[in-house]
Amino acid sequence: MAEAAINTIRGFLHQSGARYRVFDMGRRVVKISPDQFIAFENAEKPYPYPLQRTAHFGIIFWNPAVEDHHYIWFLKFPLDEQGLLSQAARDEFLVMLLDRVGECMLAASDGKTIEGALKDSPYTFKPQEDKMAAFNAQASYSLGLKPSSYYDDALAYFTGNKNMDEWQQLAKQGVADVASRLDDVEETLGLIETIPKLPDEPFLVLSTFLENAKPATGIVEVLAQRVDVELQEKHPNIPRICACLRAASNSDARGLVNRMVVAVLKHKCSTNIEVLATISGRIWRVLQEDHLCPMFVESLANNDLGYQGFSQLLADVMYMPDLREHIMNALRSPKRSDILARRVGIMFGQT
C-alpha cells in the first residue's frame, strides 16, 4: 500500500521516523505541544505566540536508534490576518526539503544531508544569543539531558554560594540552565534569598531567562517586593521594573503577577513605553482580565512616545490569539478618557 503524501512538516518528520520537540522562539522560548503544532500546521488554530505576524519556532529532532545525536531547525513562516499558517509558504518549504533530502531523511549515512538541507532557505533564521541559550536549556531539560558545563558555576552564584561580585565569570548558557531547572526546593530557596542582593547586571540576565521558565510563587513574591520598592522611589528604575515583570511573566502564580501589573499600571511609570511593551509582549494574558485591560489601554494612550507608541503596541497585542475582543471592548468603553478616544479616532480613521 502506497504511503500517504507528505503535506506537513509533522508528516515529514513522522514518515522519516524521527522523534521531535517544537519550541516557540518568538515571544518566549517555551515548548509547543504536539496538539498545538498539529492544529497550527493544519490552519485550524492561530499560532499561539505570533511575533510581527510571523511564527518563529525551533524543532529539535533525532533518530530513535541514535538518541545521542540531535538535529535542530529554526523556522519562520508568515501568518495570515487570523494568525493562521500561510499554507503556500509551508508547501514551498516542503517541496524544497523533499527535493534535498528525500522522504527518508534519517536514512542518510551521515548528518551532512540533514544539517545542510535548509541552507539558503528563506524560511530559516538564526536566533539571537539569549534565545539560543534559552533554547539549549529548555530542550536539554525537556529531553532529560544534562545541562551545560557552565551550569554548576551559575547555580553556585545564584544560590548564594559565591561572592555577588563574581558574576563576570558566568556564561549566559549557565544562567539559562539554572532558570530552566529550578525544580529543586533547596535551589529555589537559595535563589529567593539571593535575588534581593543581586547586582543589576546579573539580575537583568537572570530575568531574561526566567521569563521562559515557570518560577515558583516564592520567587515571584521576591520580584513583587522589588517592584514595590522601586515604585516608592522618586525616580523608579525602569529596567529593574521591566526585569521583574519579565522574570515573573510565565509563572503559574497568576494572582500575584496580576497584582504586580496593577501596581505598575497605577503608577506614573506606566506611561513608559518599555514598561508597556513588557506587559503586552511578555504578560499579554493579563489583558484578558476585565479590570486590567482598560488600565493598560489608558496607560498606552498616555505613553511617552505618543500616537506612534500607541498604534504599534496596540497592533501587536490585538494580533495575539483571544485578545482582540478584550482590547476592542476597552477601546469602545463609554468610560474611556478623552485622550484614548482621540487615539482611537485617529487609528480607525486611518484604517
C-alpha positions in Angstrom: 0.0 0.0 0.0 1.4 3.4 -1.0 2.4 5.8 1.8 0.3 8.9 2.1 1.7 12.1 0.5 3.7 14.3 2.8 2.0 17.6 3.1 3.0 18.9 6.6 6.3 19.3 8.5 5.0 16.9 11.1 4.1 14.4 8.4 7.6 14.6 7.0 9.2 14.0 10.4 6.8 11.2 11.3 7.4 9.4 8.0 11.1 9.8 8.4 10.8 8.0 11.8 12.1 11.0 13.7 11.1 12.0 17.2 10.9 15.7 17.8 10.0 18.6 20.1 8.9 22.0 19.0 9.6 25.3 20.9 8.4 28.8 20.2 11.3 31.1 19.5 9.4 34.4 19.1 7.7 35.7 22.3 9.5 33.4 24.7 11.2 30.0 24.4 8.6 27.6 25.5 7.5 24.1 24.4 4.7 23.9 21.9 2.6 20.8 22.5 2.0 18.2 19.7 -1.7 19.1 19.6 -0.9 22.8 19.3 1.6 22.2 16.5 -0.8 19.9 14.5 -3.6 22.4 14.8 -1.3 25.2 13.7 0.0 23.2 10.7 -3.5 22.3 9.6 -4.5 26.0 9.9 -7.2 25.0 12.4 -5.9 27.4 15.1 -3.7 30.5 15.1 -0.1 30.3 16.1 -0.1 30.7 19.9 2.8 33.2 20.1 2.9 35.3 16.9 5.7 38.0 16.6 5.4 40.6 13.9 2.8 38.4 12.1 5.3 35.5 11.9 5.6 32.2 13.6 9.2 31.6 14.8 9.9 28.1 16.2 12.7 25.7 16.7 12.4 21.9 16.1 14.9 19.5 17.7 14.6 16.0 16.3 16.6 12.8 16.4 16.7 9.2 15.2 15.4 6.9 18.0 18.1 4.5 17.1 20.8 7.2 17.6 19.5 9.1 20.6 22.7 11.0 21.4 22.7 12.9 18.1 20.2 15.7 17.7 19.4 18.0 14.8 17.9 21.5 15.1 16.0 23.6 12.6 14.9 27.2 13.3 11.9 28.0 11.0 9.8 31.1 10.4 6.5 31.3 8.5 4.2 34.2 7.7 0.8 34.2 9.2 -2.5 35.5 7.7 -4.9 38.1 9.1 -6.3 35.5 11.5 -2.9 34.3 12.7 -3.1 31.1 10.7 -0.2 29.5 8.9 0.4 30.5 5.3 -0.1 27.1 3.6 1.6 28.3 0.4 4.8 29.2 2.3 4.8 25.9 4.2 4.2 23.9 1.0 7.1 25.7 -0.8 9.3 24.8 2.2 8.3 21.2 2.0 8.9 21.0 -1.8 12.5 22.3 -1.2 13.0 19.9 1.7 11.8 16.8 -0.1 13.9 17.7 -3.1 17.1 18.0 -1.0 16.8 15.1 1.4 14.0 12.9 0.1 11.3 11.3 2.1 13.6 9.0 4.2 15.6 11.8 5.8 17.1 9.7 8.6 18.3 7.1 6.2 21.2 9.4 5.3 24.6 7.8 6.1 25.7 10.9 7.9 24.2 14.1 9.2 25.5 16.4 6.5 22.5 15.9 4.3 20.1 16.7 7.2 22.1 19.7 8.5 22.6 21.2 5.1 19.0 20.6 3.9 17.8 24.2 4.8 20.8 26.1 3.5 19.8 29.4 2.0 16.1 28.7 2.7 14.0 31.9 3.2 12.2 30.1 6.0 15.1 29.7 8.3 16.6 32.1 10.8 19.4 32.4 13.3 18.2 33.1 16.9 19.9 35.8 18.9 22.4 34.7 21.6 19.9 34.9 24.5 17.2 32.9 22.6 19.8 30.3 21.6 20.9 29.8 25.2 17.3 29.6 26.4 16.5 27.1 23.6 19.5 24.9 24.5 18.5 25.0 28.2 14.8 24.2 27.6 15.5 21.5 25.0 18.1 19.7 27.1 15.9 19.8 30.2 12.8 18.6 28.2 14.8 15.6 26.8 16.3 14.6 30.1 19.8 15.6 29.1 22.5 17.1 31.3 22.9 20.9 31.5 25.9 22.6 30.0 29.3 22.7 31.7 28.6 26.2 32.8 25.6 25.2 35.0 27.4 24.4 38.2 29.1 27.8 38.4 25.9 29.7 37.7 24.0 27.6 40.2 26.5 28.3 42.9 26.3 32.0 42.2 22.6 32.4 42.1 22.0 30.2 45.2 24.4 32.4 47.3 27.4 30.1 47.3 29.7 32.6 45.5 30.6 36.3 46.1 28.0 38.6 44.5 30.8 40.4 42.7 31.9 37.3 40.8 29.1 37.5 38.2 31.5 38.5 35.3 32.7 34.9 35.2 29.3 33.5 34.4 28.3 32.3 31.0 24.8 33.0 29.7 24.2 29.4 28.9 24.8 28.5 32.6 22.3 31.2 33.7 19.8 29.8 31.2 20.3 26.3 32.5 19.7 27.5 36.1 16.4 29.2 35.1 15.2 26.1 33.4 16.0 23.7 36.2 14.5 25.3 39.4 12.7 22.2 40.4 14.7 21.5 43.5 13.3 23.1 46.7 16.7 24.0 48.1 17.8 25.6 44.8 14.6 27.7 44.7 15.0 28.8 48.3 18.6 29.7 47.6 17.6 31.9 44.6 14.8 33.5 46.7 17.4 34.6 49.3 19.9 35.7 46.6 17.6 37.8 44.3 17.4 40.9 46.6 21.2 41.0 46.8 22.0 40.7 43.1 23.8 43.5 41.3 21.7 44.8 38.4 23.6 43.2 35.5 23.3 39.5 36.7 19.7 40.2 37.8 18.8 41.5 34.3 20.4 38.5 32.7 18.6 36.1 35.1 15.3 37.8 34.3 15.8 37.3 30.6 15.9 33.5 31.2 13.3 33.2 33.9 10.7 34.6 31.5 11.0 31.3 29.6 10.5 29.2 32.8 7.8 28.9 35.4 9.3 30.4 38.5 7.8 29.3 41.8 5.5 31.5 43.9 8.3 32.4 46.4 10.4 33.7 43.6 7.5 35.9 42.3 6.9 37.2 45.8 10.5 38.4 45.9 10.2 40.0 42.5 7.0 41.7 43.5 8.8 43.1 46.6 11.5 44.6 44.3 8.8 46.2 42.2 7.1 47.7 45.3 10.4 49.2 46.5 11.0 50.8 43.0 7.6 52.2 42.9 8.2 54.1 46.1 11.3 55.8 44.6 11.0 59.4 43.3 12.6 58.1 40.0 11.9 54.4 39.7 14.5 52.3 37.9 12.6 51.3 34.7 15.0 48.5 33.6 14.7 46.9 37.0 10.9 47.1 37.0 10.8 45.6 33.5 13.2 42.8 34.5 10.9 41.9 37.4 7.9 41.8 35.2 9.6 39.7 32.6 11.0 37.3 35.2 7.6 36.7 36.7 5.6 36.7 33.4 5.3 33.0 32.8 4.7 31.9 36.4 1.7 29.9 37.5 1.3 32.4 40.4 -1.1 34.4 38.3 -2.9 36.3 41.0 0.4 37.6 42.3 1.6 38.5 38.8 -1.7 40.3 38.2 -1.2 42.4 41.4 2.3 43.3 40.2 0.9 44.6 36.9 -1.9 46.5 38.6 0.6 48.2 40.9 2.7 49.2 38.0 -0.2 50.4 35.9 -1.4 52.6 38.8 2.0 54.3 39.0 3.1 57.2 36.8 5.9 55.0 35.4 3.2 53.1 33.4 3.4 55.7 30.7 6.9 54.5 29.9 6.8 52.6 26.5 9.3 50.0 27.8 7.1 49.1 30.7 4.0 48.9 28.5 5.9 46.8 25.9 7.0 44.4 28.6 3.4 43.9 29.8 2.0 43.4 26.3 4.9 41.5 24.9 5.5 39.2 27.9 2.4 39.1 30.1 -0.2 39.6 27.4 -2.5 37.1 29.2 -3.3 39.8 31.8 -5.2 41.7 29.1 -7.9 39.1 29.3 -8.7 40.4 32.7 -11.7 42.8 32.6 -10.2 45.1 35.3 -6.7 45.1 33.8 -7.2 45.6 30.1 -8.8 49.1 30.4 -6.0 50.2 32.7 -3.4 49.0 30.2 -5.2 50.7 27.3 -5.4 54.0 29.2 -1.7 53.9 30.1 -1.0 53.2 26.5 -3.0 56.2 25.3 -0.8 58.3 27.6 2.6 56.7 26.7 5.7 58.8 26.3 6.0 58.1 22.6 2.6 59.4 21.7 0.4 58.1 19.0 3.3 56.1 17.4 3.8 54.0 20.5 0.0 53.6 20.9 -0.6 52.3 17.4 2.4 50.0 17.3 1.8 48.2 20.6 -1.9 48.0 20.1 -1.5 46.5 16.6 0.9 43.9 18.0 -1.2 42.9 21.0 -4.5 42.8 19.0 -2.9 40.1 16.8 -2.4 37.8 19.8 -5.0 34.9 19.9 -8.0 35.6 22.1 -7.1 39.3 22.9 -8.8 41.3 20.2 -12.2 41.2 21.8 -10.9 42.3 25.2 -8.9 45.2 23.6 -11.9 46.3 21.4 -14.2 46.4 24.5 -11.7 48.6 26.3 -11.3 50.9 23.3 -15.1 51.3 23.0 -15.8 51.8 26.7 -18.1 54.7 27.5 -15.8 55.4 30.5 -12.7 55.9 28.3 -10.7 59.1 28.7 -10.7 61.9 26.1 -7.1 61.1 25.1 -7.9 57.5 24.5 -11.0 58.5 22.4 -8.7 60.7 20.3 -6.1 58.0 19.8 -8.9 55.5 18.8 -10.4 58.0 16.4 -7.0 58.6 14.6 -6.3 54.9 14.5 -9.6 53.7 13.0 -9.9 56.8 10.9 -6.7 55.9 9.1 -7.8 52.3 8.6 
